[in-house]
Amino acid sequence: MRTNLGLAAKVVIGLFALTLLALLAFEHRMHLLGWAPLLLLLLCPLMHFTMHGRHGSHGGHAQAPRAQDPDSGRAP
């Protein structure tokens, strides 16, 4: 059974979430900063996979030749 939350309930839930975020940000800052180096290292593979998604796998970076390269003003 699905129930609709009223505006007052949404406000209470929002304030509760903001309070939790404030506690994490101010009271537990050192705990979060202790994880920062590990999180930075974990971002490396994520960035690698998302950035390589645009142009395929390693080694296949060549594109079809264009008539003229607008950046250099000369033909490729």
Summary of the structure (lengths in Angstrom):
residues: 76
radius of gyration: 24.5
end to end distance: 64.3
largest distance: 67.0
contacts: 113
relative contact order: 0.05
helix: 58%
strand: 0%
